[in-house]
Amino acid sequence: MARPTLPTTGATSWDTILNNAINAVSDQADIGAAGIFTKARATRALVFAVDFPAALRPSATDTGTSVWVCDGTADDVEINAAIATVSASNTTGRGTNGGTVQLAGRAFPLAAPVKVRAQTQLRGEGMHQTFLKPTWSSTAGDPKVGAIELDSTTLQHAAVSDLGIDGNWTFEGSGIYFAVGDSSAWDSELRISNIYVMGVRGQGVRLVAVSPNYKLRGLSVDNLYCRDTGLNGLYTTSVDSHYYRVDVGSSGSYAAANLAAYNSLNNDTGTSARTTDTASLAAGIYSAGANNKFVTCKAWYSDGYGFAIRHGSRNQFVGCESQDNFNDGFYSSSSATMYTGCMADSNGYGWTGSAYNGSGSGFRIGGSATLSACMAFDKLESGRAGTGSPRPAQQIYGINIAAAVNVMGDLMTSQNATASYGGSTPANGAINSGGNALRVLDTATP
C-alpha cells in the first residue's frame, strides 16, 4: 500500500486519509516482508434479517462486502452461505483466509445449525439486539446439537460474538456446541464473547473434546450470560483456557427428566465421557478440564450445584460467587483446586413443593484445595423457604470436607444452618484436614 498523501490546504482531511489507510490494511489477512500481502483478502459479509428496513440495506456491490437478505424462515441458509464465502478453504485447521460475517437485524429463525469456520468471526449487533432462534426438532436430552456449531472438529481460530440465542423453551439442543478433536496444531483457540443464551432445553454452551488427543486448549469465553437452560448453563472439558464474567441463572430444570437420556447420548467427549448425576447435570457451571481459570463468574438459582468441578485438576476460581442454588454452592471432586475471594451465599435451598429440605453446603471439597479470603453464609432473608421464626437457614455447612483431603487456607462463615464445618473437620478454630491447616472464622452460626 502506498504511503497516504499528507493533507494540505484544500486537500482531503486527516480522517478520510486515515480511514482509507485502515480499510486498506484491515482487508488483508497478512502482510509479509517489504509490504507484500502474503495471503488472500479477508472478506466482510453482511447478512440482514427480514425485519431490517430495506431502505437501509447497503448494496452488494460495496467494495469488499457481500450482502445476503434473509426471508425469515430458514435464515441459516443465508448465514452459512456468507460464512462459506469469507472462508471458502477454512473447513479444517487454521485455513488460509477468513473474515467477518456481520448479522444486522433483530431475529434470525434457524432450521439447522449455523456452522462457523476457521479465522471467521460471526458477529451480531449486540447480545440483546440480535437473536438466533432455532426452530427445528432434536432428541430430548441430547446436547450434541447447537444453534451454532463448528463446521468440523479439526478447525481453529473461530469466534462468535455480540448476539443472543433464544430457544423459546422448545429447542432441545444447546445454544453453542463446539466439539474439537485431533488437528495438526496444538491449540484450538476458540473465542466466545458477549453472548446471551436463553430458553434452550440442552446446555447453554457446550465445549467438549471428542478424542483422547484433543486440542480443546486456549479457549477464551468472555461476558457470557445463560438464563433458563434445561441442563447446565456452561459445560466444558477444556484445558488451559480462560472464562471471564460468565453469569448463569436458573439452569437444570430438565436435568432430572433427561438424566438417563443424557448419559446414554453423552458420547462425544472421548475418554472424558462419563455418566453424571442430576446435581451435576443441573449445575450452573460444570468443568471437567484442567488448568482453567474462572474469573468473576456467578451461578445462581440452579437446580443442582452452583459450580461442579469434576475429573480435572489445577483449576482456579477468582472472585466467583454461587448464590441460591439447590445443592452445594461449590462442589469439587478434582484435585489442586484454588479458590480466591470466592463467595457461597444461601445455597442448599432444597425446595420440595413448598417445604424446606436444604442439604447443600457453601463449599463441598472432595479433593485437595486451597481457599484464600473466601466466605460462606446464608442471608436469612424473610419470605424464603421454610417456616418458623427465625426462618431456618439454608446452607447446612459453610464448608464440608471429605476425609483424608488436603485443604488449606482461610474461610469466614456466618448463619449456616447447622455449623460452619462438616465432614471430617473438628468443631471450630484453626483446624486440620489431611494434615494442612484450614483456618475458619465463624461469626454467627444459628
Secondary structure, DSSP 8 states (H G I E B T S, - for coil): --------TTS--HHHHHHHHHHHHHTBS-B-GGG-B-S-B-EEEEEE-TTS-GGG---TTSTTEEEEE--SS-THHHHHHHHHHHTTT-SSBT-S--EEEEEESSEEEESS-EEE-TTEEEE-S-TTT-EEEE-S---TT----EEEEESSTTB---EEEEEEEEEEEEE-SEEEEEEE---SSS----EEEEEEEEEESS-SEEEEE-STT---BS-EEEEEEEEEESS-SEEE--BS-EEEEEEEEEE-TTHHHHHHHHHHH--SSGGG-----HHHHT-SEEE--SS-EEES-EEES-SS-SEEE-S-B--EEES-EEES-SS-SEEE-SBSEEEES-EEES----EETTEE-----SEEE-S-EEEEEEEEE----TTSSS-SSS---S-SEEEEE-TT--EEEEEEEES-SSEEEEET--SSSEEEETTEEEEEEES---
